[in-house]
Amino acid sequence: MPDQFDQVVVLNQLRYSGMLETVRI
């Protein structure tokens, strides 16, 4: 898979994790 696609997936995971952390707090 292209590196760009991988980067997008990683960014989405980071955003999702950040949202979860915000909700927990």
N, C-alpha and C positions, 0 to 999 in steps of 0.2 A: 504494500500500500504506500502511496505517496507520503513523504514526511509531513507535508502540509496537513493532510487528513489526520495523521497521528497527533500533530500539535493541537488541532481543533478538538479532538477527542479528549486530550489531556486537559485542555483549558475548560472544557465542559465539565469534566470530572471535578476539577478544582472549584469551579463555580458551584456545582451541586454540593460538594463537601462544605464549602463556605456557607451556603444557605442552610444546610443541616446544622452547622455549628451555631449559626445565628438563631435558629429556631430553638435549639437546646437552651441557649442563654436567655 
